[in-house]
Amino acid sequence: MLPFVWSFTALDLWVGARCLLASLGLLRHRRCSRHTSMCFAVVLLAAAAFGMRSAITGVDAGLGLAATAGPWALGIVVMFVVLVTGRQQ
C-alpha cells in the first residue's frame, strides 16, 4: 500500500505546487482564479504533507492513502454529479 501512498503524495505535491505558483502569479498556465488556485494548493499540499508523514512513519498507510487520494476521489464525484445534473444546451 505504501507505493500508492507515495505516488498519490507525489501527485498531490506536483499539482499543489503548480497551483501555488499559479496563484502567486509565477506560472502563467492558470485555469481558474487566484483564490481557487490557492484553495487547491492548500488542500493538496496539506494532503501531501499528511501522506508523506504517514508513509515515512508507516503507522497507518490506509489513512495516508485515504488522505492523499481523497481530494481526487471527491473531485471525480463532484464532476460526475455536475455532469449528470447539469443543463445540456
Secondary structure, 3 states (H helix, E strand, C coil): CHHHHHHHHHHHHHHHHHHHHHHHCCCCCCCCCHHHHHHHHHHHHHHHHHHHHHHHHCCCHHHHHHHHHHHHHHHHHHHHHHHHHCCCC
